[in-house]
Amino acid sequence: MAQRSDDRSRTSVRTPPATSADTATLTLGVEEEFLLLDPATGESMTVADEVRDTLSGTAREQSRQEFRHSMVEMVSPVLSDLTALRECLVALRRAAARAAEAVGARLVAVGATPVCEAHRPVPDEQRYHDMSRRFGPVAHDPAVCGCHVHVGVPDRELAVRVCNHLRPWLPVVQALTTNSPLHDGRDTGHASWRSMQLERWPSIGPTPHFDSAADYDATVRELIDAGIMLDAAMVYWYARPSASYPTVEVRVGDVCPTVDDTVLVAGLVRALVATMIDDARAGVPAPRIRDCMVAAAHWRAAHDGVDGDLVDLRSGRPRPAWDLVDDLLATVAPALTRHGDRDLVLREVQRVRRDGTGATRQRRIMAGTGGDVRAVLDHLAAQTVAA
């Protein structure tokens, strides 16, 4: 993937600090991708079309077709309150689970295909066929599922600058969301196998540093001209100005096992974006970090989750993961308070500190059952729809 070198001159843009009117409450929305698994074997079932046909009303309107026929995506409306987001996600997950059950499948919130996916056709649309021809076997990898958080940033120039400021912190967010240690029925040694699998795509990974929205657009055009992407919709960087909405979209995380995990991530991401808006508007420059170090930090996050060390991109040195989580919380504390999210987020962080991430919880069940993958999937299915 083409990268911007770290020694290029950068245009410093200074604007007045944000007023309380435009940053007091940032809107947000969440997209969650789920696997459709055989209840008996744990293998992926290519029944997404049938599941979506079974959905009705709001749930049908808020479902989306995905690249794999073994996946379904559910999309929240635009909201400003985490409690309302939680209620919406519970309702969407339960509706999708009922639809999956109606066609003989089970809805499971897990980041990567845990057993196998024997049939991997792409949807019968020209764009998907073009992707299959261009990227070959990569386009037919087993399904992976993410959690994408959109935060309202209607100024696109500002959105690009916010993405620059997010770079040091996204590995910490990634570590907190790790929920895919299994592949082919075994522990991969990575807390997020989804992240490893996605590295095969040339347009997925850490967001490069851009000087401006024009620089961003020019780079995307260069990548399309070079054949790396088919179109601008294939920008899959971990944070990006959304191609469809006036938002910054953070897409670094695995789909979360529970709604409470998702709400935690959404609250943290919104607070991060709000904090970086304040920094960008105050003229604080985004740190210029070598791309290889950012990539290394994401690899470490995907490998260890929060059960080991992470790379502190401010110093370039490894530190205990929970120390960096504490630094993240301190950094976004004013934004959490401003949005009324502080108590909820701190409570949920303490829960994850006590119980572990989705990956940790899966491994605990594997260890306690002698490696019974079905026990893991039973647990995940129950957690997917738990209130």
C-alpha positions in Angstrom: 0.0 0.0 0.0 1.3 3.4 -0.9 2.4 5.4 2.2 3.1 9.0 2.8 6.7 9.5 4.0 7.1 10.9 7.5 9.3 13.7 6.6 7.0 15.5 4.2 6.1 19.1 5.0 2.8 19.4 6.8 0.4 22.3 6.5 -0.6 23.5 10.0 -4.2 24.5 10.1 -5.4 26.4 13.2 -9.0 27.2 13.9 -10.7 28.5 17.0 -11.5 25.9 19.7 -14.9 24.3 19.4 -17.8 25.8 21.2 -20.0 23.9 23.6 -22.8 24.1 21.0 -21.0 22.0 18.4 -19.2 19.5 20.5 -21.3 19.1 23.6 -22.9 15.9 22.3 -21.6 14.2 19.2 -24.0 11.8 17.5 -23.0 8.2 16.9 -24.1 5.0 15.2 -22.9 1.4 15.2 -22.7 -1.3 12.6 -22.3 -4.9 13.9 -21.5 -7.9 11.7 -22.5 -11.4 12.8 -21.8 -14.9 11.7 -24.5 -17.5 10.9 -23.4 -20.8 12.2 -24.7 -24.4 12.2 -26.0 -25.0 15.8 -24.7 -28.6 15.7 -21.3 -28.3 14.0 -20.3 -24.6 14.4 -19.6 -24.4 10.6 -20.7 -21.3 8.7 -24.0 -21.5 6.9 -24.6 -19.5 3.7 -28.1 -18.4 4.6 -27.8 -14.6 4.9 -30.4 -14.0 2.1 -32.9 -16.2 3.9 -32.2 -14.5 7.2 -32.8 -11.0 5.8 -35.9 -12.2 4.0 -37.2 -13.4 7.4 -36.6 -10.0 9.1 -39.4 -7.5 9.0 -40.1 -3.9 9.9 -37.3 -1.8 11.4 -35.0 -4.8 11.7 -35.2 -5.5 8.0 -34.6 -1.8 7.2 -31.5 -1.8 9.4 -30.0 -5.0 8.0 -27.4 -5.0 5.3 -26.0 -7.5 2.8 -22.4 -8.5 3.4 -19.6 -9.8 1.2 -20.0 -13.3 2.7 -23.3 -15.2 2.5 -22.6 -16.5 6.0 -22.8 -13.0 7.5 -25.5 -10.4 8.4 -24.9 -6.8 9.4 -27.3 -4.8 11.6 -27.0 -1.0 11.7 -28.2 1.2 14.5 -29.9 4.6 13.8 -28.1 7.8 14.6 -28.3 8.3 18.3 -26.7 10.6 21.0 -27.3 8.5 24.1 -25.5 5.3 25.1 -28.5 3.9 27.0 -30.7 4.3 23.9 -27.9 2.8 21.8 -27.9 -0.2 24.1 -31.6 -0.8 23.8 -31.5 -0.5 20.1 -28.6 -3.0 19.8 -30.3 -5.5 22.0 -33.5 -5.3 19.8 -31.5 -5.7 16.6 -29.5 -8.6 17.8 -32.6 -10.4 19.1 -34.5 -9.8 15.8 -31.6 -11.1 13.8 -31.2 -14.2 16.1 -34.9 -15.0 15.7 -34.6 -14.8 11.9 -31.5 -17.0 11.9 -33.2 -19.6 14.1 -36.2 -19.6 11.7 -33.9 -20.8 8.9 -31.9 -23.3 11.0 -28.9 -21.1 11.8 -27.5 -19.5 14.9 -26.5 -15.8 15.1 -23.0 -15.5 16.8 -21.0 -12.4 17.6 -17.5 -13.6 16.9 -14.8 -11.8 14.9 -13.6 -14.7 12.7 -14.9 -18.0 11.4 -14.2 -20.3 14.3 -14.6 -23.7 12.6 -14.8 -23.6 8.8 -16.8 -22.2 5.9 -17.0 -24.7 3.1 -18.9 -22.6 0.6 -17.7 -19.0 0.0 -19.5 -17.6 -3.1 -19.7 -13.8 -3.4 -23.0 -12.1 -3.8 -24.2 -12.0 -7.4 -23.4 -8.4 -8.1 -20.9 -7.0 -10.6 -18.8 -5.2 -8.0 -18.3 -8.3 -5.9 -17.4 -10.4 -9.0 -14.9 -7.7 -10.0 -13.4 -7.9 -6.5 -13.2 -11.7 -6.8 -11.4 -11.5 -10.1 -9.0 -8.8 -8.9 -8.1 -10.2 -5.5 -8.4 -13.9 -6.1 -8.4 -16.3 -3.1 -8.2 -13.3 -0.7 -11.8 -12.4 -1.7 -12.8 -15.9 -0.7 -11.3 -16.1 2.7 -13.6 -17.3 5.5 -15.9 -14.6 6.9 -14.7 -12.1 9.5 -17.0 -9.7 11.5 -16.2 -6.3 12.8 -17.8 -3.5 14.9 -17.8 -0.1 13.1 -18.5 3.0 15.2 -19.5 6.2 13.4 -19.2 9.6 15.2 -20.7 12.7 13.7 -18.1 15.0 12.2 -19.7 17.0 9.4 -16.6 19.0 8.5 -14.6 16.7 6.2 -11.4 18.6 6.5 -11.7 18.3 10.2 -12.5 14.6 9.9 -9.2 13.9 8.1 -7.3 15.7 10.8 -9.1 13.8 13.5 -8.1 10.5 11.9 -4.4 11.7 12.1 -4.8 12.4 15.8 -6.5 9.0 16.4 -3.4 7.0 15.2 -1.7 6.5 18.6 -4.8 5.3 20.3 -6.5 2.9 17.9 -4.3 -0.1 18.9 -5.6 0.3 22.4 -9.2 0.3 21.2 -8.3 -2.7 19.0 -6.9 -4.6 22.0 -10.1 -4.0 24.0 -12.3 -5.5 21.3 -10.3 -8.7 20.5 -12.8 -11.5 20.1 -11.5 -14.0 17.5 -8.8 -16.3 18.9 -10.2 -19.4 17.0 -9.7 -20.6 13.5 -10.2 -24.1 12.1 -11.4 -25.2 15.5 -8.1 -24.2 17.2 -6.6 -21.4 19.1 -4.4 -19.3 16.7 -2.4 -17.7 19.4 -3.8 -14.3 18.3 -6.5 -12.6 20.3 -7.9 -11.2 17.0 -7.4 -13.6 14.1 -9.8 -11.4 12.2 -7.0 -8.7 12.2 -4.5 -11.1 10.9 -6.8 -12.4 8.1 -7.7 -8.8 7.0 -4.0 -8.0 6.5 -4.1 -9.9 3.2 -6.2 -7.1 1.7 -4.1 -4.2 0.3 -6.4 -1.4 1.4 -6.9 -2.5 5.0 -4.8 -1.4 7.9 -3.7 1.7 9.9 -4.8 5.0 8.5 -2.0 6.9 6.8 -1.2 10.5 7.9 -2.8 13.0 5.5 -2.0 16.7 5.2 -5.6 17.6 4.2 -8.8 16.3 2.7 -7.3 17.1 -0.7 -4.3 15.0 0.1 -6.6 12.2 1.3 -8.6 12.3 -2.0 -5.5 12.4 -4.1 -4.0 9.4 -2.4 -7.2 7.4 -2.8 -7.2 8.3 -6.6 -3.6 7.2 -6.8 -4.4 3.8 -5.2 -7.3 3.3 -7.5 -5.2 4.2 -10.6 -2.5 1.8 -9.3 -5.1 -1.1 -9.1 -4.9 -1.4 -5.3 -8.6 -0.5 -5.0 -11.5 -0.8 -7.4 -13.1 2.4 -6.1 -13.2 4.8 -3.1 -15.6 2.5 -1.2 -12.6 0.1 -0.8 -10.9 2.4 1.6 -11.0 0.1 4.7 -8.4 1.9 6.9 -9.0 1.6 10.6 -10.3 5.1 10.8 -11.6 7.1 7.8 -14.0 9.9 6.9 -17.1 7.8 6.0 -17.8 7.5 2.3 -21.5 7.6 2.9 -22.1 9.7 6.0 -20.8 12.9 7.6 -18.9 10.9 10.2 -15.5 9.6 11.2 -15.8 5.8 11.1 -13.6 3.7 13.4 -13.5 0.1 12.1 -10.6 -1.4 13.9 -12.5 -3.7 16.3 -13.8 -7.2 16.2 -17.5 -7.5 16.6 -18.1 -7.5 20.4 -19.5 -10.6 22.1 -22.1 -8.6 24.2 -24.1 -5.5 23.8 -22.4 -4.0 26.8 -19.0 -4.6 25.2 -20.2 -2.7 22.1 -21.6 0.2 24.1 -18.2 0.5 25.9 -16.4 0.7 22.6 -18.9 3.2 21.2 -18.5 5.4 24.3 -14.7 5.3 24.2 -14.6 6.0 20.4 -17.0 8.9 20.7 -14.9 10.4 23.5 -11.7 9.9 21.5 -13.1 11.6 18.5 -14.4 14.5 20.6 -11.0 14.9 22.3 -9.2 14.8 18.9 -11.6 17.4 17.6 -10.7 19.7 20.5 -7.0 19.1 19.9 -7.2 19.7 16.1 -9.2 22.9 16.5 -6.8 24.1 19.1 -4.0 23.7 16.7 -2.3 20.8 18.5 -0.4 18.9 15.8 -1.0 15.2 15.3 2.0 13.2 16.3 4.1 12.1 13.2 4.6 8.4 13.9 6.4 6.1 11.5 3.9 3.9 9.6 5.9 0.7 10.5 5.6 1.5 14.2 1.8 2.0 13.9 1.5 -1.3 12.0 3.6 -3.0 14.7 1.5 -1.6 17.4 -1.7 -3.0 15.7 0.0 -6.4 15.3 0.8 -6.5 19.0 -2.7 -5.4 19.9 -4.2 -8.2 17.7 -1.8 -10.8 19.2 -2.0 -10.0 22.9 -5.2 -8.1 23.3 -5.1 -6.7 26.9 -3.5 -9.8 28.4 0.0 -8.7 27.6 1.9 -5.6 26.5 1.0 -3.0 23.9 3.3 -0.6 22.1 3.0 2.9 23.4 3.2 4.9 20.2 4.1 8.1 22.1 7.3 6.5 23.2 7.8 3.6 20.9 8.2 1.2 23.8 6.1 -1.7 25.1 4.0 -1.2 28.2 1.4 -3.3 30.1 -1.8 -3.1 28.2 -3.9 -1.9 31.1 -1.5 1.0 31.7 -2.3 2.2 28.2 -6.0 1.7 28.8 -5.7 3.9 31.9 -3.8 6.5 29.8 -6.6 6.4 27.3 -9.3 6.9 29.9 -7.3 9.9 31.4 -7.0 11.4 27.9 -10.7 11.2 27.1 -12.0 11.9 30.6 -13.3 15.4 29.9 -15.1 14.2 26.8 -16.7 11.3 28.7 -17.9 13.7 31.3 -19.2 16.1 28.7 -21.3 13.4 27.1 -22.6 12.0 30.4 -20.8 8.7 29.7 -18.1 8.7 32.4 -19.7 6.4 35.0 -21.0 3.9 32.4 -17.7 3.6 30.6 -15.6 3.3 33.8 -18.0 0.6 35.0 -17.7 -1.4 31.8 -13.9 -1.0 31.7 -13.8 -2.5 35.2 -15.9 -5.4 34.0 -13.5 -6.1 31.1 -10.5 -5.7 33.4 -12.1 -8.3 35.7 -13.6 -10.7 33.2 -11.4 -10.2 30.1 -12.1 -9.5 26.5 -14.1 -11.8 24.3 -10.9 -13.6 23.3 -10.0 -14.1 27.0 -13.4 -15.4 27.8 -13.3 -17.9 24.8 -9.9 -19.2 25.9 -11.1 -19.6 29.5 -14.0 -21.8 28.3 -11.6 -23.8 26.0 -9.3 -24.4 28.9 -12.2 -25.5 31.2 -13.8 -27.9 28.7 -10.7 -29.6 27.3 -10.8 -27.6 24.1 -14.6 -27.9 23.4 -15.2 -25.4 20.6 -19.0 -26.2 20.7 -19.0 -25.0 24.3 -17.4 -21.8 23.3 -20.0 -21.2 20.5 -22.9 -22.1 22.8 -21.6 -19.4 25.2 -21.1 -16.9 22.4 -24.6 -17.4 21.0 -26.1 -16.8 24.4 -24.0 -13.7 25.0 -24.9 -12.3 21.6 -28.6 -11.9 22.6 -28.2 -11.3 26.3 -29.8 -8.2 27.7 
